[in-house]
C-alpha cells in the first residue's frame, strides 16, 4: 500500500466525521495528508471527546463503502489515500467513555438537583429574597431595560454562514443564526457553532431550536461579542513561530 501515499499538490483533505456513540455528531474537518494518524486522532479528541488511546478510525468512500481501518498510528494520513468528501468514522472503544450512555446528547438522562418551593422559601440568603428586598427599596431596579430592537444595528454585517470569532476567549466558529430569540432576553442574538466543543448546547435553547450543530458546540451570544471575517479553523498542531 506504500505506493498509495498522496502528498503532491494540495496536501490537505476535507473529511466528514461521524462517531459510534454520538449519533447526532457530524462535522467536516480538514486534515493535512502529512499528519500522522495519531495526530489526526488528537485533533478528533478535541472535537468529540474520545481519548486517543481508545479511538479506532475507519475510512469510507463517498459511496458509503468501507475502504480500510487506519490501523497504524505512525502512518501519514495520505498513506490511506483519502479524498475530499470521504467519511472518517470514530469508534470509541472505552465502555466508560464520556461519550457513552447518550447523556452528552440527551440531557434528560442527567440527574438534576431539585428543591421544593416550600424548602426554597425556608432558606435564607437566596437570590429571591435579595431581589425582593431590592424591589421593595427601589421598584425600578428590575424593570426591563432591553428593547426588542437592541443591537439590531450590529447585525447589519453579520449573516448566516460567516466565519467569526467570539469574545471572550477568541473562540472561532461559523454563524448559524441571526435574529431575535423568543426563549431568551429581548433584542438580537447571534447563534454560533464553535469549531471545538466550547459551547453549551446543540443549537436548542430552553426548548426552542435555533440551529443544528454537534453537542456542546453551540452558543447564543450578543452581536457585540462577535466579529466576522477571515477566521479560519485553527490547527492546534501547528508549531508556533519563534
Helices and strands as residue ranges (DSSP letters): G 2-4, E 12-19, E 26-32, H 37-48, G 52-54, E 55-60, E 66-69, G 77-80, E 87-92, G 100-102, G 107-109, H 117-122, H 127-137, G 139-142, G 152-155, E 163-166, E 171-180, E 188-194, E 204-205, E 208-209, E 218-221, G 223-225, E 226-228
